[in-house]
Amino acid sequence: MKLVELFQSKVKSLDDLGTMFMAGAIVLAGLGGFIHVNVLVALGLASFGGAVVTWGASGMQRGEMPLFARGVRLTERVDAVLARLWGIVFIILGLSFLGYGILSIFSPRSPIPAAFQAFFATTQGGGVTWLIGSSVGMLFAVTLIFTDNGDGGNRVTQLLSNLYTRFLGLVLLVVFIGVAGVSLLQIFFPETWTSLVVTFLDKLGLP
């Protein structure tokens, strides 16, 4: 009972729980690396995944992410939407680390199933990887576009002060949309993509 009461007194929010997971990850991974016990390192990785999942869930629940709340304001209309989208990204990323850590305990030599390795070694698998990365990149770009760093009350002054950040966001958005387009081509038309790559390399005189 005392342990439960201590836990309740220390953990009052999902962010606190995430911090505890992260502390456990650092201790487990550090200790496991020091004494060369792979199981502890895997548990540390799983604990890190738990921390990321918890922080993502907290962001979705509150409609804001601490990552953006400190010194960076987002336009109110999209603040909650972007926070929840980042929450989803954090949860998926955390689950990936959590799953990898757990699988590493039971299969330390090859935690990723052979079927997954074979798929992601193909053109379509590579396209899926690039599509996931470009999706996160587009979310980051949109966040930059709507980010508001201005402290003044004048809207014109705030717009000018954030012009560089928003322009960078627009450039990144165009780039990541292009990457996403290439990814979709790799996924749904892998033979066409391979043919285009071969033709391009041939024109450059490369093997």
N, C-alpha and C positions, 0 to 999 in steps of 0.2 A: 504493500500500500504506500509506503514511504517513497518507493521508486516512482510509482504512478503520480503521486503528488508533486514530486520533484520535476517530473517530466511536464506536468501540466503548468507548473509555475514558470518553467523556462520556455516552453513552446506555446505561444499564445496566438500564432498565426502561421499560415503556410510558409511565409518567408522565413520565420524562425525555424520551422521544420527543415526547409531547404538548407539553411545555414548549418544545422546539425548534420545533415547528410554530407554536406561539403566538408565539414570538419572531420567527419568519419572517413571520408574519401582520402583526405590528405594523410591522416594518421595510418590508415590501412595500407595505402599505396606506398607511403614512405617507409613504414616498417617492413612491408613485404619486400621492397627493393633492397633494403639494408641487410636483411637476413636471408635474401634470395629465396623467398617462399612465394611462388607464383599464385597460389590460391588467394593469399592476402592482397596481392596486386589486383587480381580479378575482382575481389570483393570491393576494393577501393574504386575500381572503375565502375562497378555496378552502383555503388553509393553515389558516385559523381552523377551518374545517370538519374538516380533518384532525386538528387538535388535539382537538376535541370528541369525534370518533370514537375517537381513541386513548385518551382518558381514560375514555370509556364502556366500551371493551373492557377496560381495566385494572380498572375497578370490577367488571365481570362476572367477570373471571379471579380476582381476589382475594376477591370476596364482600364488599367494603366500598368505600365512597366517601369520599375525602378531605374532601368537602363536609360529611359528617356525623361524620367521625372526630375532628375538632378541637374539643374541648370539649363535644361532644354525643354521648351514648351511646344506642344503640338496644337495645331488648330483644333478647337474644341469639338467641331463636328465630326472629325475623323479620329480623334484621340482614342476613343474607346474601341473603334473598329480596328485600328492598327495595333493596339495593345493586345486585342484578342487574337489577331492573326499571328503576331509574334509569340503569343502564348502557345498557339498550335505548333509553331515551328520549334519552340523550346521543348514541348512535350514529345514531339516526334524525335527530335535529336536526343533527348534524355532517354527515351525508350530504346533507341538504338544503342546507346552506351550501356544501358541496363541489361539489355539482351545479350550484348557482346560479352559483358562481364560474367553473366551467369553461364553462358555457353563456354566461356574460357575455363570455368571451374570443372565442368564435366568433360570437356574436350580441349585441353590446353594446347595441343599441337595444331589443331585445325578447328577453331571455334566457329568459323563461317562454313555452313554446309557446302558440299561440293557443287550442288545444283545451282546455288546462288553464285558461286565463283565462276562457274561455266557460263551462266547467263550474262553476268556483267563483263565477261571477257569478249562478248559479241558486240557487233555494231549497235544492235538494239539496246543491249544492256548499258553500253556507254552513253547512248542517247538518253536513257532514263536518268542516269547519274547527272548528265549535263542539264536535263530539264529540271531536276530537283534543285540543283545549284542556281540555275538562272531564275527560278521562281523565288528563292530566297533573295537573290540579288535584286529582282524587281521590287520585292517588298521593301528592301533597304532603300532603293532609289525613291520609291513613293514616300517613304518616311522622311528622306531628305527634302523632298519637294514641299512637304507640309510642315517641316520643322520651323519653329519660330524662336530664334535666339535673341531677338530684340528686347531690350528692357524699357525702352521709351514708350510713351502712350501714343505718339503720332504714328498713324498707320503707314504714311509715306516713308518715314524714317525707318520703320521696321522692315518695310518691303525692300528698301535699298540695302539695309544691313544684311538681309538674308538672300540677296540676289545671287551671290556666288554659290551658296549652298544649294539653292534651288536649281541653278543652272547645272551644277554638278549632278544633281539628282536627275534632271532631264536627260543629260548625256548618258548617265549610267542606265537609265530606263531604256533608252534606245538600244544601247549595246546589249543589255540582257534580253530584250525582246528579240533581237537578232539571234542571240545564242539559243533562246527557246525555240525559234523557228528552225534553226539547224537541228536541234534536238528532236523536234517532231519529225523532221525529214529522216533522221536516222532511225527513229522508232517505226514509222509507218512505211517508209520507202528505203530500206537499208541498201538494196541493190542500186537504186538511183544515186544514193549518197556515195557509195563506193565508186560508182562510175564517174561521178563528178570529181572526186578526189584524185582518181587515176588520171583523168583528163587534165586537171589542173597541174599535177606534178609533171605530167608529160610535156605540157607547154613550158614549164620552167626548166625542163631538161633534167629533172631529178628522177631517180629510179623508183 
